[in-house]
Amino acid sequence: MAAADYRLCDVCNRKAFYDANLNYDYDKRDANGEPSLDYLGAWAVICTDCAKTHEVKIVERAPAPEGE
C-alpha cells in the first residue's frame, strides 16, 4: 500500500493506520491545509512506538481576546 493511503504518526511520520476508506472532502481544507474529514475538527495520531513516550491530550481552548 502507498504511504498516501495511511495516516502517518504526527511525531515520527511512520504509518499509523490505513485510512484510504475514510471520507475525505478534498474541496475543504483545515487550518493546516489538509483535506477535511467529514465533521472532524482536529485530530492527532501517534504510532504504537511513539505512544510509549508521547501522549495526546484534549484541552479546552482559551477564549478568544475581546473583539475577535
Backbone bond lengths (Angstrom), bond angles and torsions (degrees), N, CA, C in turn:
res aa  C-N    CA-C-N  psi(-1)  N-CA   C-N-CA  omega(-1)  CA-C   N-CA-C  phi
1 M - - - 1.450 - - 1.530 109.79 -
2 A 1.298 115.04 144.43 1.462 120.20 179.28 1.523 110.22 -72.20
3 A 1.313 116.33 147.66 1.465 120.42 178.90 1.522 110.78 -60.04
4 A 1.324 118.20 -28.63 1.459 121.54 -179.85 1.524 111.99 -65.18
5 D 1.329 118.08 -18.31 1.467 121.68 178.78 1.521 112.08 -86.34
6 Y 1.311 117.96 2.03 1.452 122.16 -177.52 1.516 110.76 -116.72
7 R 1.306 116.15 148.98 1.460 120.74 168.99 1.516 105.08 -85.86
8 L 1.326 116.23 124.99 1.461 120.83 -175.65 1.513 111.40 -91.68
9 C 1.312 115.87 151.53 1.458 122.94 177.69 1.527 109.04 -60.90
10 D 1.316 116.98 133.77 1.465 121.88 179.64 1.519 112.81 -73.81
11 V 1.325 118.04 -9.52 1.464 121.50 178.68 1.526 110.48 -97.21
12 C 1.338 117.39 -53.67 1.467 120.34 -171.70 1.535 114.56 -114.58
13 N 1.325 117.69 -4.39 1.469 123.53 -179.16 1.521 114.50 68.69
14 R 1.330 117.60 16.31 1.461 121.61 174.62 1.532 108.75 -75.88
15 K 1.327 117.88 151.10 1.457 121.22 176.09 1.525 109.18 -57.81
16 A 1.329 116.76 128.53 1.460 120.23 -179.21 1.529 111.79 -107.65
17 F 1.332 117.60 -46.95 1.465 119.86 174.13 1.522 110.30 -156.70
18 Y 1.331 113.98 155.72 1.466 121.69 -178.67 1.517 108.86 -76.22
19 D 1.338 116.96 121.42 1.461 119.32 -175.56 1.519 114.07 -122.13
20 A 1.316 118.31 14.57 1.459 120.80 -175.69 1.526 112.68 -62.24
21 N 1.309 118.63 -23.24 1.460 120.79 -178.23 1.521 113.66 -92.58
22 L 1.338 118.08 1.37 1.449 120.70 177.64 1.527 109.23 -76.41
23 N 1.321 116.80 150.04 1.457 122.42 -174.58 1.524 111.53 -90.02
24 Y 1.324 117.15 79.94 1.465 121.48 177.74 1.524 109.90 -77.39
25 D 1.315 117.11 143.00 1.452 122.72 173.95 1.529 107.25 -106.44
26 Y 1.322 116.77 100.83 1.461 121.11 -174.90 1.530 113.02 -75.47
27 D 1.348 117.26 -7.42 1.463 119.91 175.82 1.522 111.51 -83.50
28 K 1.338 117.70 -18.34 1.460 122.35 179.03 1.510 108.77 -112.04
29 R 1.318 117.29 142.25 1.467 122.10 179.88 1.515 109.88 -124.47
30 D 1.322 116.74 146.95 1.457 120.67 176.25 1.525 109.56 -84.54
31 A 1.320 116.90 -173.40 1.467 121.63 -177.13 1.525 112.51 -62.77
32 N 1.330 117.77 -22.78 1.466 121.74 179.14 1.524 112.75 -94.54
33 G 1.336 117.21 5.02 1.454 120.45 -179.61 1.515 113.85 82.18
34 E 1.336 117.09 7.15 1.461 121.36 179.07 1.529 109.77 -85.44
35 P 1.341 117.98 149.99 1.466 119.18 175.95 1.524 110.86 -58.35
36 S 1.335 116.59 142.77 1.459 118.77 -179.86 1.524 109.60 -79.84
37 L 1.308 116.43 158.42 1.454 122.89 -177.39 1.516 108.56 -123.00
38 D 1.341 116.48 98.33 1.459 122.57 -179.25 1.522 110.98 45.43
39 Y 1.328 118.12 -117.76 1.459 122.05 -175.63 1.514 112.64 -102.97
40 L 1.297 117.65 18.13 1.458 122.41 -177.89 1.526 110.52 -76.26
41 G 1.319 117.06 127.82 1.456 120.97 179.18 1.515 112.56 -86.07
42 A 1.305 117.04 -48.34 1.455 122.50 179.43 1.520 107.74 -157.51
43 W 1.312 115.87 151.77 1.461 118.84 176.34 1.508 110.24 -152.98
44 A 1.316 114.01 157.27 1.457 121.47 176.62 1.524 106.87 -132.37
45 V 1.318 115.50 145.61 1.462 120.84 -179.13 1.515 108.16 -133.29
46 I 1.326 116.46 132.42 1.451 120.56 172.30 1.529 108.18 -128.68
47 C 1.319 115.73 144.01 1.461 121.06 179.79 1.530 110.06 -76.13
48 T 1.311 116.60 171.38 1.464 120.20 -178.19 1.524 112.42 -63.17
49 D 1.325 117.85 -34.81 1.468 119.77 178.43 1.525 111.40 -67.92
50 C 1.330 117.51 -45.84 1.469 120.75 -179.56 1.525 111.66 -70.31
51 A 1.334 117.51 -24.36 1.467 120.79 177.28 1.523 111.60 -65.92
52 K 1.329 117.11 -16.78 1.461 120.65 177.19 1.524 111.61 -74.00
53 T 1.338 116.98 -24.38 1.470 120.77 -175.96 1.527 113.64 -123.44
54 H 1.333 117.92 -6.54 1.459 122.45 -177.93 1.527 109.24 -131.61
55 E 1.330 116.23 161.55 1.455 120.85 174.96 1.520 109.24 -140.57
56 V 1.304 115.62 156.87 1.458 122.16 176.62 1.520 107.09 -105.77
57 K 1.322 116.16 129.32 1.466 121.06 179.69 1.517 108.96 -121.43
58 I 1.308 115.43 141.81 1.460 121.20 173.98 1.516 106.80 -108.61
59 V 1.326 115.68 119.60 1.461 120.98 -179.16 1.527 109.45 -128.35
60 E 1.306 115.35 150.99 1.448 120.51 179.07 1.526 109.57 -70.82
61 R 1.322 115.93 137.86 1.468 120.27 177.76 1.520 109.75 -70.83
62 A 1.312 115.73 149.32 1.457 120.71 173.47 1.527 108.17 -68.60
63 P 1.322 117.67 145.77 1.476 119.10 178.14 1.521 110.87 -59.77
64 A 1.318 115.64 146.02 1.472 120.51 177.30 1.520 109.35 -65.66
65 P 1.323 117.21 144.17 1.469 120.07 177.21 1.532 110.64 -58.29
66 E 1.299 115.79 150.01 1.466 121.59 179.59 1.519 110.94 -53.48
67 G 1.339 116.28 134.78 1.459 121.30 177.20 1.520 114.15 92.57
68 E 1.307 119.30 2.16 1.474 120.72 178.98 1.488 110.31 -104.63
